[in-house]
């Protein structure tokens, strides 16, 4: 089986890590895989040596020049499936297959598979409606996303859930970071950690509001929010308004994030929407207890009162209450951390994700394909 993967992002987030884990995992089980990535992107930089790398990035959703370049790649490589990992990748692949179909009638086209990792509704304009009709199968990262796709009008038989996975052994082997020394925190202070891009749907504003309540009961508590994004200035202002400069830190992006997670007493995810939440899987692989919202696919990872505590979204009072409860009970944290490690090892390994993805490829490649069956709408 030969799969061609497309990810057009320039930045590095959880989605790009999943692409790399998928591609490398497929190669490890004997599949051939190639990757189309942004020429200046972090994914291309981190990709393993020996991997077929094709630098293409569309300038807009309907970029005919990029699609033509991709159609030439598809003709040359003749993959069995094209796996597009983001919406622009789906558009570029659908256009490329349409161009290829027009140029070579009767030649079998690869199946088009679209990854769906976010729990946002599909955008329905004339072009997006066309591009999503070209998809043979949507691989949803959680049941919550799959249900949303069906609600948006995608036929259920063209959807499948493959939960994302992580390299548990790699996470477990990461060297722990002494976060008290790294971030100049008081010795013995309980540390609550969050790892996520500083963007609205990650909900750090509610975490900071919760921290304001937590420190009134536990003055020694410290909060470390790792990540970068558009909301940095807003969140720093919020920290200042709550007079939390000594209690809430935003150190930015770090490469030793797994080691930092191991140094946290509690891992918190405050998301408003969340496809699945692979940083939660990292925390579980590091045997960390969790407090999280019930957003999206999070309840498929975190079982309330077993490996974490779940609270409603946008409820900083409930979030603060769960954090205080966890910090006050070391036995509860230890039990939830052990349960999380057992759960991620059993259900959310990269090996399991790759095997299920390969099964989807085999099933979809054996059927007649949709992509290229109709011309795209004329650009306005």
C-alpha positions as CSV (number, residue, x, y, z in Angstrom):
1,X,0.0,0.0,0.0
2,X,1.3,3.4,-1.0
3,X,-0.1,6.5,0.7
4,X,0.5,10.1,-0.2
5,X,0.0,12.5,2.8
6,X,-0.7,16.2,2.6
7,X,-0.4,18.8,5.4
8,X,-0.2,22.4,4.4
9,X,0.5,24.0,7.8
10,X,3.6,26.0,8.4
11,X,3.5,25.8,12.2
12,X,3.9,22.8,14.5
13,X,1.0,21.7,16.6
14,X,-0.7,18.5,17.6
15,X,-2.0,17.8,14.1
16,X,1.4,18.0,12.5
17,X,2.8,15.6,15.1
18,X,0.0,13.2,14.3
19,X,0.9,13.4,10.6
20,X,4.5,12.6,11.3
21,X,3.6,9.7,13.7
22,X,1.2,8.3,11.1
23,X,3.7,8.5,8.2
24,X,6.6,7.1,10.2
25,X,4.4,4.4,11.7
26,X,3.1,3.3,8.3
27,X,6.7,3.0,7.0
28,X,7.6,0.9,10.1
29,X,5.0,-1.7,9.1
30,X,6.2,-1.9,5.5
31,X,4.0,0.6,3.8
32,X,5.4,3.2,1.4
33,X,4.5,6.7,2.3
34,X,5.3,10.1,0.8
35,X,4.6,13.6,2.3
36,X,3.5,16.8,0.7
37,X,4.3,19.6,3.2
38,X,4.8,23.4,3.4
39,X,8.3,24.2,1.9
40,X,9.1,26.4,5.0
41,X,7.1,24.4,7.5
42,X,8.2,22.8,10.7
43,X,6.7,19.4,9.6
44,X,9.0,19.3,6.6
45,X,12.0,20.2,8.8
46,X,11.2,17.4,11.3
47,X,10.4,14.7,8.8
48,X,12.7,11.7,8.8
49,X,15.5,11.1,6.3
50,X,14.6,8.7,3.6
51,X,11.0,9.9,3.4
52,X,9.7,11.1,0.0
53,X,9.2,14.8,0.7
54,X,7.4,17.1,-1.8
55,X,7.4,20.8,-0.9
56,X,4.0,22.3,-2.0
57,X,1.9,24.9,-0.2
58,X,-1.3,26.4,-1.6
59,X,-1.6,30.2,-1.3
60,X,-5.4,29.9,-0.9
61,X,-8.1,27.2,-0.6
62,X,-8.6,27.2,-4.4
63,X,-5.0,27.4,-5.7
64,X,-5.0,25.9,-9.2
65,X,-1.2,26.3,-9.6
66,X,-0.5,24.2,-6.4
67,X,-3.2,21.7,-7.5
68,X,-1.5,21.3,-10.9
69,X,1.8,20.6,-9.3
70,X,0.2,18.0,-7.0
71,X,-1.5,16.4,-10.0
72,X,1.9,15.9,-11.6
73,X,3.2,14.3,-8.3
74,X,0.2,12.0,-8.2
75,X,0.7,11.0,-11.8
76,X,4.4,10.3,-11.2
77,X,4.0,8.4,-7.9
78,X,0.7,6.7,-8.5
79,X,-0.3,6.3,-4.8
80,X,-3.2,4.0,-3.8
81,X,-4.6,6.6,-1.4
82,X,-4.2,10.3,-0.8
83,X,-4.6,11.2,2.9
84,X,-5.2,15.0,3.3
85,X,-4.7,16.1,6.9
86,X,-6.2,19.6,6.8
87,X,-8.9,21.5,4.9
88,X,-6.5,23.2,2.4
89,X,-4.9,19.8,1.8
90,X,-8.4,18.3,1.0
91,X,-9.0,21.2,-1.5
92,X,-5.6,20.8,-3.2
93,X,-6.0,17.0,-3.5
94,X,-9.6,17.2,-4.8
95,X,-8.5,19.8,-7.4
96,X,-5.4,17.7,-8.4
97,X,-7.5,14.6,-8.8
98,X,-10.0,16.5,-11.0
99,X,-7.2,17.8,-13.1
100,X,-5.7,14.3,-13.4
101,X,-9.0,12.8,-14.3
102,X,-9.5,15.3,-17.1
103,X,-6.1,14.6,-18.4
104,X,-6.3,10.8,-18.3
105,X,-9.7,9.3,-18.7
106,X,-10.0,5.7,-17.7
107,X,-6.9,5.6,-15.5
108,X,-7.7,4.5,-11.9
109,X,-7.5,7.3,-9.5
110,X,-6.3,7.0,-5.9
111,X,-8.8,7.1,-3.1
112,X,-9.1,10.4,-1.2
113,X,-9.2,10.2,2.5
114,X,-9.6,13.3,4.7
115,X,-8.5,13.5,8.3
116,X,-10.8,15.5,10.7
117,X,-9.2,16.5,14.0
118,X,-11.2,19.5,15.0
119,X,-14.8,19.6,16.4
120,X,-15.8,22.5,14.2
121,X,-18.7,22.2,11.7
122,X,-17.8,21.9,8.1
123,X,-17.9,25.2,6.1
124,X,-20.5,25.0,3.3
125,X,-19.9,27.3,0.4
126,X,-20.1,26.1,-3.2
127,X,-16.4,25.1,-3.4
128,X,-16.2,23.4,0.0
129,X,-19.4,21.5,-0.7
130,X,-17.7,20.3,-3.9
131,X,-14.4,19.4,-2.3
132,X,-16.0,17.4,0.5
133,X,-18.1,15.4,-2.0
134,X,-14.8,14.2,-3.5
135,X,-13.7,12.6,-0.2
136,X,-14.1,8.8,-0.2
137,X,-13.7,8.5,3.6
138,X,-13.3,10.8,6.5
139,X,-11.1,9.6,9.3
140,X,-12.4,11.3,12.5
141,X,-10.0,11.6,15.5
142,X,-12.9,11.0,17.9
143,X,-16.5,9.7,17.9
144,X,-17.6,13.3,18.8
145,X,-16.1,14.5,15.5
146,X,-17.6,11.7,13.5
147,X,-21.0,12.5,14.9
148,X,-20.5,16.1,13.9
149,X,-19.6,15.1,10.3
150,X,-22.8,13.0,10.0
151,X,-24.8,15.9,11.4
152,X,-23.2,18.2,8.8
153,X,-24.5,15.9,6.0
154,X,-21.6,13.5,5.4
155,X,-23.0,10.0,4.8
156,X,-22.3,7.8,7.8
157,X,-20.8,5.0,5.7
158,X,-18.1,7.5,4.5
159,X,-16.9,8.2,8.1
160,X,-14.8,6.1,10.5
161,X,-13.3,6.9,13.9
162,X,-9.6,6.3,14.5
163,X,-8.5,7.7,17.8
164,X,-5.2,9.5,17.7
165,X,-2.3,7.9,19.4
166,X,1.1,8.7,20.8
167,X,4.5,7.1,21.2
168,X,3.9,5.9,24.8
169,X,7.4,4.5,25.2
170,X,9.0,7.8,24.0
171,X,6.9,9.8,26.5
172,X,7.6,7.4,29.4
173,X,11.3,7.6,28.7
174,X,11.5,11.4,28.6
175,X,13.8,12.9,31.2
176,X,11.8,14.8,33.8
177,X,12.3,18.5,34.2
178,X,12.6,20.1,37.6
179,X,10.0,22.7,36.9
180,X,10.6,24.5,40.2
181,X,14.2,25.3,39.1
182,X,13.3,25.8,35.4
183,X,10.6,28.4,36.2
184,X,12.0,29.8,39.5
185,X,9.0,28.5,41.5
186,X,9.0,28.2,45.3
187,X,10.4,24.9,46.5
188,X,7.5,22.5,47.3
189,X,4.8,24.6,45.6
190,X,2.2,22.5,43.9
191,X,2.4,23.0,40.1
192,X,-0.6,23.0,37.7
193,X,0.4,22.7,34.1
194,X,-1.3,23.3,30.8
195,X,0.1,22.7,27.3
196,X,-1.7,24.2,24.3
197,X,-1.6,26.9,21.7
198,X,-2.7,30.3,23.1
199,X,-5.8,30.5,21.0
200,X,-9.5,31.0,21.9
201,X,-10.7,27.4,21.7
202,X,-8.1,26.2,24.2
203,X,-9.8,28.3,26.9
204,X,-6.8,29.5,28.9
205,X,-8.8,32.5,29.9
206,X,-11.0,30.2,32.1
207,X,-8.0,28.6,33.5
208,X,-6.6,31.9,34.6
209,X,-9.9,32.9,36.1
210,X,-9.9,29.5,37.9
211,X,-6.3,30.2,39.2
212,X,-7.6,33.4,40.7
213,X,-10.0,31.3,42.8
214,X,-7.6,28.5,43.5
215,X,-4.8,30.7,45.1
216,X,-7.4,32.1,47.5
217,X,-7.6,28.6,49.0
218,X,-4.1,27.3,48.2
219,X,-1.7,30.4,48.1
220,X,1.3,28.3,47.2
221,X,-0.2,26.9,44.0
222,X,1.5,27.9,40.8
223,X,0.2,27.6,37.2
224,X,2.5,27.1,34.1
225,X,0.9,27.5,30.7
226,X,3.2,26.3,27.9
227,X,2.6,27.4,24.4
228,X,2.4,30.4,22.0
229,X,-0.3,32.0,20.1
230,X,-2.4,35.0,19.3
231,X,-3.8,35.5,22.8
232,X,-0.5,35.9,24.6
233,X,-1.0,39.7,25.2
234,X,-4.6,39.2,26.2
235,X,-3.8,36.5,28.7
236,X,-0.8,38.4,30.1
237,X,-3.2,41.3,30.7
238,X,-5.7,39.0,32.4
239,X,-2.9,37.7,34.7
240,X,-2.0,41.3,35.6
241,X,-5.6,42.3,36.3
242,X,-6.0,39.4,38.7
243,X,-2.6,40.2,40.3
244,X,-1.4,36.7,39.5
245,X,2.1,37.6,38.2
246,X,3.7,35.4,40.9
247,X,1.2,32.5,40.4
248,X,0.6,32.2,36.7
249,X,3.5,31.9,34.2
250,X,3.4,31.8,30.4
251,X,6.9,30.7,29.4
252,X,6.1,30.2,25.8
253,X,7.0,27.2,23.6
254,X,9.5,24.6,24.9
255,X,11.0,21.6,23.2
256,X,11.2,19.6,26.5
257,X,7.4,19.7,27.0
258,X,7.2,16.0,28.0
259,X,9.8,16.5,30.7
260,X,7.9,19.5,32.0
261,X,4.6,17.5,32.1
262,X,6.4,15.0,34.3
263,X,7.2,17.9,36.7
264,X,3.6,19.0,37.0
265,X,1.5,17.8,40.0
266,X,-1.6,18.2,37.9
267,X,-2.3,18.6,34.2
268,X,-5.3,20.8,33.2
269,X,-7.0,21.2,29.9
270,X,-9.5,24.1,29.8
271,X,-10.6,23.8,26.2
272,X,-13.9,25.1,24.9
273,X,-13.8,22.9,21.8
274,X,-11.4,19.9,21.4
275,X,-11.2,17.2,18.7
276,X,-9.5,14.7,21.0
277,X,-6.6,16.4,22.9
278,X,-3.3,14.6,22.3
279,X,-1.6,16.6,25.1
280,X,-3.9,14.7,27.4
281,X,-2.5,11.5,26.1
282,X,1.0,12.8,26.7
283,X,0.0,13.6,30.3
284,X,-1.4,10.1,30.7
285,X,1.8,8.5,29.3
286,X,3.6,10.6,32.0
287,X,1.3,9.2,34.6
288,X,-0.1,12.7,35.5
289,X,-3.6,13.2,37.0
290,X,-5.9,15.3,34.8
291,X,-8.6,17.9,35.2
292,X,-10.3,18.7,32.0
293,X,-13.5,20.1,30.4
294,X,-16.1,17.9,28.7
295,X,-15.3,19.5,25.3
296,X,-15.5,17.4,22.1
297,X,-13.7,14.1,22.3
298,X,-12.1,14.7,25.8
299,X,-14.5,12.3,27.6
300,X,-13.3,9.6,25.2
301,X,-9.9,10.0,26.8
302,X,-10.6,11.0,30.3
303,X,-13.1,8.9,32.4
304,X,-14.4,11.1,35.2
305,X,-13.2,10.0,38.7
306,X,-11.0,7.3,37.1
307,X,-8.0,9.0,35.3
308,X,-9.2,12.5,35.8
309,X,-11.9,14.9,36.8
310,X,-14.2,16.4,34.2
311,X,-16.0,19.8,34.4
312,X,-18.3,21.7,32.1
313,X,-16.8,24.1,29.5
314,X,-16.5,27.8,30.3
315,X,-17.1,27.2,34.0
316,X,-14.1,28.5,35.9
317,X,-15.8,27.9,39.3
318,X,-16.1,24.2,38.5
319,X,-12.6,24.1,37.1
320,X,-11.2,25.7,40.2
321,X,-13.1,23.3,42.5
322,X,-11.7,20.3,40.7
323,X,-8.2,21.7,40.8
324,X,-8.4,22.4,44.5
325,X,-9.8,18.9,45.2
326,X,-7.0,17.2,43.2
327,X,-4.2,19.3,44.8
328,X,-5.5,18.6,48.3
329,X,-5.5,14.8,47.8
330,X,-2.2,13.2,46.9
331,X,-3.7,9.7,46.9
332,X,-6.4,10.8,44.4
333,X,-3.7,12.2,42.1
334,X,-1.6,9.1,42.3
335,X,-4.6,6.8,41.6
336,X,-5.7,8.9,38.6
337,X,-2.1,9.1,37.2
338,X,-1.7,5.3,37.4
339,X,-5.2,4.8,35.7
340,X,-4.3,7.2,33.0
341,X,-1.0,5.4,32.1
342,X,-2.9,2.1,32.0
343,X,-5.6,3.6,29.7
344,X,-3.2,5.2,27.2
345,X,-1.1,2.1,27.0
346,X,-4.2,0.0,26.2
347,X,-6.2,2.3,23.9
348,X,-4.2,5.2,22.5
349,X,-0.8,4.0,21.2
350,X,0.6,5.1,17.9
351,X,0.8,1.4,16.9
352,X,-2.9,1.0,17.4
353,X,-3.7,4.2,15.4
354,X,-1.4,3.2,12.5
355,X,-2.9,-0.3,12.3
356,X,-6.4,1.0,12.2
357,X,-5.4,3.7,9.6
358,X,-3.9,1.0,7.4
359,X,-7.1,-1.1,7.6
360,X,-9.1,2.0,6.5
361,X,-6.7,2.4,3.5
362,X,-7.2,-1.3,2.5
363,X,-11.0,-1.1,2.7
364,X,-11.3,2.3,0.9
365,X,-8.8,1.5,-1.8
366,X,-10.7,-1.6,-2.8
367,X,-13.9,0.4,-3.6
368,X,-14.8,2.6,-6.6
369,X,-13.5,6.2,-5.9
370,X,-15.4,9.4,-5.9
371,X,-12.6,11.9,-6.4
372,X,-12.3,13.5,-9.9
373,X,-15.9,12.4,-10.8
374,X,-17.1,16.0,-11.3
375,X,-15.5,19.3,-12.2
376,X,-15.1,21.9,-9.4
377,X,-17.2,25.1,-9.4
378,X,-15.9,28.0,-11.4
379,X,-14.0,30.5,-9.2
380,X,-15.7,33.8,-8.6
